[in-house]
């Protein structure tokens, strides 16, 4: 039997638009993010769903609300799939962190085992997501699991499952409002879709008023 995992990154927030570290900061969806959540729900209307797991952070719960309304599938809040905690860097931009913690930022970028000051490292996030994955595989074998989560957890888990080195995975994007799909069939894991944003507009062009998302980024 095939087990399917559909990963949804939450819709846009002011923090994601401004590229701030907002791992544990509980920010709400922006107006665009709410539109993305509606578009996600419409896209997923006809897709089978057996289990809906949602990060406890409000941006994910808000993203899941339209999905629940359309599918009738009740969300289960799962703490393990929350975003990485960035400690002292929470709610700061990369430029602000680079100005105050240049050496710590360089170490963090180059080593998964180095956490931000007072925060969580990527390695710990990957282990947390692996624990969730292993439990879901046991409980949901042959079913479809939809997880409304964050960019960090999706990236960290995919790297662990597929054995992808960090320097290669850095080339992959996980946009707000996107879908990614991993299937498991007889123990073989496959990425069936990655960063799918076709429900948000034209994905072949950029998000600055040309093609993808143009009506929402005007």
N, C-alpha and C positions, 0 to 999 in steps of 0.2 A: 504494500500500500504506500501511496505517496502522502507525505506530510508537507503541508505548505505553510510558510511563514510570510505574511505580507507586512512589511515594515512601513509605517507612515511617519514621516517627520512632521511635527506640528507646524501649523501655519506661521506666517511672519509675525514677529513682535517688533516693537521699537528697538529692542536690544539687538535682535538679529540683523535688522536693517543697518544699525549703526556699528555692527561688528563688535559688540561688547561681550565680555566673558559673563554669561548669565546662567551658569550651570545650576546653582542652587537658588538663585534669585528668582522669586516667584512672580514673573511678569505675565501680563495678559496679552492676548492676541491684539494686533493692530486691526484697523478696519480692513486692510488688505488680507490679513491673516484670517479674519472671519469669512471673507469671500472665498479664500482658498479652502477653508474647512467645508464650506457648502459645496464647492466644486468637487472636492474629494469624495464627499458623501454621494453625490450624483454619479461619479465615476464608479463607485463601489456598489451601487444599488443592486446590480445583478450578480455580484460576485459572492460565491458561497462563503459563509462565515460561521464557524462553530464556536470560537472563543475570541473574546475581545479583551486584550490586556492593555492597560493605559497607565502611563506614568502618573504619579500623584501630583505633579506640578500643574498649575492652573492652565498653562498654555496647551498642554496635552489634553486635559479634561475638556477644555473648550473646543479643541479640534475634534474630539470624539463625540461631542454632543449631537451634531447633525448626522453622524454615522449611526448612532443609536436610534435617533428619530426615524431614519429611513429604513433601517434593517430590523429594528425591534430587539437587537441583541444587546443585552445589558453589559455595561463595562465592568470589568474587574480591575480595581486599582492595584498595581503591582509595584512595590517600592524598588525592586531590583533594577527596573528599566528606567530609572530616573537619570538625569544628565550627570556628568562628572562635576564634582564640587571643586571650584577653582580657588577656594580659600580667600586670601587677601586680594586676589585679582578680581573678585566678583564685582560686576557692574562697571568695570573699567575697559577702555579700548586697548587694543594691542599697542598703540602708540604710547598710551599712558603707562602701561606696564613696562614697555621698553625703556622709558625715561627713568622710571624709579627702580626697576629690578633688571637691568640689562644682562647681568651675568646669570641670574636665576632663569630668565626667559630663555637664554641660549642653551642652558643645561636642560631645561624642560623640553625644548624643541628637539633636542638630539637624543633623549634617553627616556624610554617609556616608564622607567622605574623612578624617575625624579618628579615629585609632585610640586605644584605651586606652593608657596609658603602657606601653611595651614590648610592645604587642600588635598586632593586625591590624585594619584598618578594614573596614567593611561593603563598601566599594567593591572592595577587594582580594579579599574573599571571593566577591563576585559574579563577578569576573573568573575566579577559580579554578574556580568552578562552571560558568561559561560554557565554559571550556576543556574540562572533562569532558563537558559536554553535546554540544559540537560533535564531539568524538571518538566518543562513543557513537552519535550520529546517523549518522556515517559507517560505523561498524563494524556497527551493529545495525539498519539500515534495514528496516522491515517486521517487526520482532521486538518482543518484550516484555521490557523491562528493569526489573528490580526493584532499587531502591536503598535500602538500610538506612542511614539517615544521621541528621541532627540537625535541630532546628527552624530554626537559623540558615541553613544551606545551602538548605533547602527554600524558605524565605522569600526569600532573596537571589536565587536562581535564578529563581523565579517572577516576581519584580518585573522582572528584566531581560528575560525572555522575553516578558512581556505588556505591558511599558511602564507598569507601575503605579507611581504616585508613592508615596514612602515614607509620607506622611501618610495615604494611603488604605489602604495595605497594613497599617498599624498596627492596623486594625480586624479583621484576620484572625488566627485562632488556629491553632497547630499543636500539638496536645496529644500527650503521650507515648502511644505505642501506636497512633497514628492512621495512616490511609492517605490519600494524595492522589494523583490520577491526572491526568496531562497526556498528550494524544495529539497526534500530528502526522500530518496527512493532506493530501497535495499541498502541503506547506509551510505549511498552516494549523494553528496551535496552538490547542488548546482545553483548558480545565480541565474535566475530566469528573467529578471528585469532589474535595472538599476537606475535610480534617480529619474524615474518616469514622471514627467510633468506635462504630458500631452493634454491633460484635463484642464491645465491652467492657461494654455495658449500654444503658440508655435515654439517648440523646443529647439529648433535648429538655428535660431538667431539669438542675439543677446537680450538681456532684460532691461535695456535702457531706451525703451520706446521703439524698438525695431523687432517686430515679430513677437517672441515669447513674452507673454504678460503685458503687452503694450497697453491694453485698455485699462490695466490696473496700475501701471506705473506712470501714467500721464501726470 
